Amino acid sequence: MLKFRFKLKINDAIEAKCTRHPRFNPEKEGHNFKGGCATCQKLWNVYRAKLELERAVRLFQRESGPWIKYRQPRATKPAAAPDAIETPIVLGGHDVLE
């Protein structure tokens, strides 16, 4: 049996800009590098890798959905019914069971 546990937690922020093109934004401008600038190209590569990772995680979650087995809650014992208990009835000083 193959068991695969996947837990991904990335808590990282990158603040970077090209010294020659400080207004270059790979999210808005895409792969249109300013004059073939290597720094702008590296910024685009980092942004593209982020998008690919997010897409791969979404694809994995969508495709692995049918095979995921969720834990069932534990079954609880049923409580005793109140009418199962015999209560004595007192008639004229004598105990009689129903």
Backbone as a chain_set.jsonl record, in Angstrom:
{"seq": "MLKFRFKLKINDAIEAKCTRHPRFNPEKEGHNFKGGCATCQKLWNVYRAKLELERAVRLFQRESGPWIKYRQPRATKPAAAPDAIETPIVLGGHDVLE", "coords": {"N": [[0.852, -1.181, 0.0], [0.593, 2.139, -0.847], [1.431, 5.021, 0.787], [1.068, 8.402, 0.999], [2.03, 11.354, 2.3], [1.454, 14.7, 2.325], [2.544, 17.742, 3.118], [2.722, 21.104, 3.013], [4.255, 24.029, 3.752], [4.983, 27.226, 3.332], [6.556, 30.025, 4.252], [7.572, 32.718, 3.318], [8.917, 35.708, 2.093], [9.702, 37.703, -0.648], [11.406, 40.505, -1.489], [12.374, 42.184, -4.092], [14.048, 43.997, -6.623], [14.941, 45.179, -9.823], [17.973, 46.865, -10.317], [18.499, 48.428, -12.511], [16.0, 48.616, -13.712], [13.735, 49.582, -11.888], [10.963, 49.684, -11.865], [9.967, 47.408, -13.007], [7.592, 44.883, -13.053], [6.936, 41.639, -12.69], [4.484, 40.37, -12.411], [2.597, 41.992, -13.625], [3.728, 42.769, -16.079], [4.632, 40.437, -17.198], [6.573, 38.231, -19.226], [7.978, 40.154, -20.598], [10.86, 41.333, -20.737], [12.968, 44.016, -19.842], [14.84, 45.035, -22.285], [16.276, 42.606, -22.368], [17.341, 42.203, -19.844], [19.197, 40.6, -17.308], [18.612, 40.484, -14.553], [15.906, 41.206, -14.446], [14.922, 39.039, -15.85], [15.502, 36.967, -14.063], [13.822, 37.707, -11.936], [11.36, 37.3, -13.202], [11.556, 34.512, -13.557], [11.46, 33.571, -10.914], [8.887, 34.391, -10.186], [7.375, 32.938, -12.051], [7.987, 30.33, -11.227], [6.72, 30.306, -8.756], [4.027, 30.477, -9.561], [3.82, 28.045, -10.97], [4.219, 26.183, -8.898], [1.968, 26.673, -7.294], [-0.035, 25.937, -9.117], [0.575, 23.221, -9.482], [0.053, 22.194, -6.926], [-2.714, 22.703, -6.692], [-3.647, 21.09, -8.805], [-2.829, 18.555, -7.917], [-4.398, 18.328, -5.574], [-6.96, 18.31, -6.697], [-6.902, 16.001, -8.33], [-6.284, 13.974, -6.519], [-8.422, 13.785, -4.868], [-10.524, 11.687, -5.073], [-9.22, 9.489, -3.888], [-8.688, 10.047, -1.293], [-9.041, 9.162, 2.044], [-11.123, 9.803, 4.609], [-11.138, 10.109, 8.147], [-13.468, 8.371, 10.142], [-15.751, 9.402, 12.664], [-15.532, 8.194, 16.044], [-17.675, 5.55, 17.117], [-20.31, 5.965, 19.39], [-21.48, 4.598, 22.488], [-24.834, 3.532, 22.762], [-27.209, 5.229, 24.804], [-28.973, 4.034, 27.702], [-32.416, 3.288, 27.399], [-35.058, 5.168, 28.898], [-37.509, 3.835, 29.496], [-36.835, 1.232, 29.869], [-36.175, 0.682, 32.395], [-37.491, -0.786, 35.261], [-40.025, 0.396, 37.294], [-41.273, 0.422, 40.556], [-44.714, 0.257, 41.499], [-46.763, 1.564, 43.914], [-49.511, 0.268, 45.53], [-51.932, 0.646, 47.715], [-50.203, 0.152, 49.899], [-48.783, -2.124, 49.127], [-46.075, -3.346, 47.18], [-45.928, -3.459, 43.714], [-44.806, -4.675, 40.657], [-44.712, -3.39, 37.328]], "CA": [[0.0, 0.0, 0.0], [1.346, 3.374, -0.95], [0.892, 6.101, 1.612], [1.757, 9.645, 0.66], [1.597, 12.461, 3.13], [1.947, 15.918, 1.707], [2.285, 18.936, 3.915], [3.549, 22.163, 2.469], [4.075, 25.31, 4.414], [6.033, 28.148, 2.925], [6.34, 31.347, 4.815], [8.728, 33.466, 2.855], [8.577, 36.871, 1.273], [10.845, 38.205, -1.411], [11.316, 41.88, -1.98], [13.509, 42.373, -4.976], [13.798, 44.798, -7.816], [16.097, 45.363, -10.688], [18.581, 48.18, -10.088], [18.379, 49.224, -13.735], [14.578, 48.782, -14.046], [13.044, 49.416, -10.603], [9.505, 49.616, -12.039], [9.585, 46.142, -13.633], [6.726, 44.047, -12.234], [6.676, 40.438, -13.492], [3.072, 40.008, -12.331], [1.842, 42.799, -14.586], [4.366, 42.855, -17.393], [4.903, 39.105, -17.743], [7.94, 37.918, -19.651], [8.536, 41.241, -21.412], [12.004, 41.864, -20.009], [13.473, 45.299, -20.337], [16.107, 44.964, -23.026], [17.018, 41.373, -22.095], [18.049, 42.361, -18.567], [19.318, 39.331, -16.599], [17.931, 40.591, -13.269], [14.467, 41.15, -14.731], [14.629, 37.666, -16.236], [15.504, 36.177, -12.827], [12.585, 38.032, -11.223], [10.285, 36.604, -13.898], [11.697, 33.086, -13.288], [10.97, 33.333, -9.551], [7.427, 34.541, -10.22], [6.841, 31.811, -12.807], [8.117, 29.141, -10.376], [5.65, 30.417, -7.758], [2.779, 30.122, -10.232], [3.852, 26.613, -11.28], [4.025, 25.447, -7.652], [0.551, 26.804, -6.923], [-0.815, 25.143, -10.063], [0.82, 21.808, -9.21], [-0.651, 21.846, -5.692], [-4.148, 22.645, -7.017], [-3.865, 19.908, -9.639], [-2.708, 17.38, -7.048], [-5.574, 18.266, -4.708], [-8.124, 17.954, -7.507], [-6.792, 14.63, -8.813], [-6.18, 13.01, -5.425], [-9.667, 13.804, -4.113], [-11.234, 10.405, -4.97], [-8.495, 8.48, -3.112], [-8.508, 10.466, 0.092], [-9.926, 8.504, 2.999], [-11.27, 10.621, 5.796], [-11.424, 9.351, 9.36], [-14.834, 8.395, 10.634], [-15.759, 9.61, 14.11], [-15.756, 6.979, 16.827], [-19.071, 5.266, 17.445], [-20.577, 6.086, 20.822], [-22.404, 3.594, 23.011], [-26.171, 4.11, 22.925], [-27.64, 5.386, 26.192], [-30.093, 3.158, 28.069], [-33.726, 3.93, 27.249], [-35.656, 5.346, 30.218], [-38.599, 2.912, 29.803], [-36.311, -0.102, 30.117], [-36.018, 0.545, 33.84], [-38.756, -1.107, 35.921], [-40.286, 1.2, 38.49], [-42.355, -0.182, 41.347], [-45.92, 1.039, 41.743], [-47.271, 1.264, 45.249], [-50.959, 0.24, 45.6], [-52.442, 0.286, 49.027], [-49.177, -0.339, 50.793], [-48.092, -3.284, 48.58], [-45.24, -3.059, 45.999], [-46.268, -4.254, 42.533], [-44.034, -4.284, 39.458], [-45.5, -3.332, 36.101]], "C": [[0.895, 1.24, 0.0], [0.677, 4.44, -0.109], [1.736, 7.345, 1.343], [1.19, 10.757, 1.514], [2.253, 13.721, 2.595], [1.559, 17.106, 2.565], [3.268, 20.004, 3.447], [3.239, 23.448, 3.198], [5.272, 26.176, 4.038], [5.678, 29.518, 3.469], [7.585, 32.171, 4.48], [8.244, 34.615, 1.984], [9.849, 37.353, 0.584], [10.536, 39.626, -1.852], [12.563, 42.135, -2.804], [13.094, 43.261, -6.134], [15.102, 44.956, -8.576], [16.672, 46.761, -10.433], [18.476, 49.068, -11.325], [16.93, 49.525, -14.093], [13.742, 48.603, -12.776], [11.523, 49.298, -10.736], [9.04, 48.321, -12.704], [8.785, 45.297, -12.641], [6.369, 42.807, -13.052], [5.212, 40.011, -13.466], [2.254, 40.75, -13.379], [2.424, 42.727, -15.994], [4.683, 41.497, -18.01], [6.353, 38.917, -18.132], [8.532, 38.98, -20.58], [9.669, 41.908, -20.64], [12.467, 43.157, -20.649], [14.836, 45.096, -20.996], [16.922, 43.723, -22.729], [17.805, 41.426, -20.802], [18.047, 41.035, -17.797], [18.581, 39.361, -15.26], [16.42, 40.528, -13.453], [14.059, 39.729, -15.11], [14.595, 36.754, -15.007], [14.256, 36.454, -11.994], [11.397, 37.321, -11.87], [10.341, 35.098, -13.618], [11.184, 32.73, -11.889], [9.448, 33.403, -9.526], [6.781, 33.36, -10.957], [6.909, 30.515, -11.989], [7.038, 29.134, -9.293], [4.317, 30.002, -8.364], [2.705, 28.625, -10.539], [3.637, 25.77, -10.023], [2.563, 25.5, -7.217], [-0.326, 25.957, -7.839], [-0.654, 23.659, -9.787], [0.084, 21.357, -7.942], [-2.153, 21.744, -5.954], [-4.487, 21.403, -7.84], [-3.803, 18.637, -8.804], [-3.939, 17.239, -6.158], [-6.806, 17.824, -5.49], [-8.073, 16.487, -7.93], [-6.757, 13.601, -7.688], [-7.458, 12.943, -4.602], [-10.365, 12.465, -3.999], [-10.531, 9.369, -4.094], [-8.319, 8.847, -1.658], [-9.521, 9.747, 0.968], [-9.94, 9.353, 4.27], [-11.6, 9.734, 6.987], [-12.887, 9.494, 9.736], [-14.794, 8.633, 12.139], [-16.057, 8.303, 14.827], [-17.231, 6.815, 17.139], [-19.235, 5.359, 18.964], [-21.565, 5.012, 21.24], [-23.776, 4.237, 23.174], [-26.547, 4.159, 24.404], [-28.83, 4.47, 26.449], [-31.396, 3.933, 27.958], [-34.388, 4.057, 28.624], [-36.792, 4.371, 30.511], [-38.105, 1.489, 29.997], [-36.146, -0.363, 31.613], [-37.39, 0.279, 34.457], [-38.894, -0.261, 37.177], [-41.446, 0.579, 39.26], [-43.52, 0.784, 41.512], [-46.479, 0.607, 43.099], [-48.783, 1.372, 45.223], [-51.362, -0.235, 46.994], [-51.416, -0.318, 49.952], [-48.426, -1.543, 50.283], [-47.294, -2.855, 47.339], [-45.606, -4.002, 44.877], [-45.422, -3.763, 41.37], [-44.917, -4.309, 38.244], [-45.186, -4.493, 35.218]], "O": [[1.842, 1.337, 0.78], [-0.509, 4.724, -0.277], [2.962, 7.321, 1.451], [-0.002, 11.059, 1.448], [3.473, 13.782, 2.438], [0.379, 17.426, 2.711], [4.484, 19.816, 3.486], [2.092, 23.892, 3.247], [6.414, 25.881, 4.389], [4.624, 30.077, 3.167], [8.514, 32.286, 5.279], [7.275, 34.485, 1.236], [10.924, 37.395, 1.181], [9.526, 39.892, -2.504], [13.663, 42.282, -2.271], [11.939, 43.266, -6.56], [16.197, 44.873, -8.021], [15.919, 47.731, -10.345], [18.378, 50.291, -11.22], [16.642, 50.556, -14.701], [13.102, 47.565, -12.609], [10.862, 48.851, -9.798], [7.845, 48.149, -12.942], [9.243, 45.029, -11.53], [5.591, 42.898, -14.001], [4.745, 39.359, -14.399], [1.32, 40.19, -13.952], [1.688, 42.635, -16.976], [4.971, 41.407, -19.203], [7.256, 39.391, -17.443], [9.506, 38.703, -21.281], [9.464, 42.922, -19.973], [12.358, 43.345, -21.861], [15.857, 44.999, -20.315], [18.149, 43.765, -22.825], [18.833, 40.76, -20.675], [16.995, 40.413, -17.652], [17.983, 38.359, -14.87], [15.732, 39.858, -12.684], [12.981, 39.268, -14.738], [13.749, 35.864, -14.922], [13.691, 35.532, -11.406], [10.527, 36.8, -11.171], [9.297, 34.465, -13.457], [10.543, 31.695, -11.709], [8.796, 32.56, -8.909], [5.75, 32.847, -10.522], [5.993, 29.696, -12.051], [6.505, 28.078, -8.952], [3.56, 29.255, -7.744], [1.65, 28.009, -10.385], [2.948, 24.751, -10.075], [1.992, 24.485, -6.818], [-1.271, 25.322, -7.369], [-1.628, 22.909, -9.847], [-0.451, 20.248, -7.901], [-2.797, 20.804, -5.491], [-5.498, 20.745, -7.594], [-4.633, 17.742, -8.967], [-4.466, 16.136, -6.007], [-7.611, 17.041, -4.985], [-9.094, 15.801, -7.892], [-7.166, 12.459, -7.894], [-7.558, 12.103, -3.707], [-10.782, 12.114, -2.895], [-11.185, 8.451, -3.6], [-7.846, 8.03, -0.867], [-10.714, 9.728, 0.667], [-8.91, 9.582, 4.905], [-12.274, 8.715, 6.837], [-13.468, 10.577, 9.661], [-13.904, 8.125, 12.821], [-16.738, 7.425, 14.298], [-17.945, 7.786, 17.391], [-18.389, 4.881, 19.72], [-22.39, 4.569, 20.441], [-23.879, 5.359, 23.668], [-26.239, 3.239, 25.162], [-29.6, 4.165, 25.538], [-31.478, 5.09, 28.369], [-34.286, 3.138, 29.435], [-37.038, 4.088, 31.684], [-38.918, 0.606, 30.273], [-35.995, -1.51, 32.035], [-38.34, 1.022, 34.211], [-37.992, -0.211, 38.013], [-42.48, 0.251, 38.678], [-43.321, 1.992, 41.648], [-46.637, -0.583, 43.37], [-49.312, 2.443, 44.928], [-51.141, -1.387, 47.369], [-51.74, -1.223, 50.722], [-47.484, -1.975, 50.948], [-47.797, -2.076, 46.53], [-45.597, -5.219, 45.062], [-45.333, -2.559, 41.13], [-45.791, -5.169, 38.135], [-45.755, -4.616, 34.133]]}, "num_chains": 1, "name": "protein.A"}
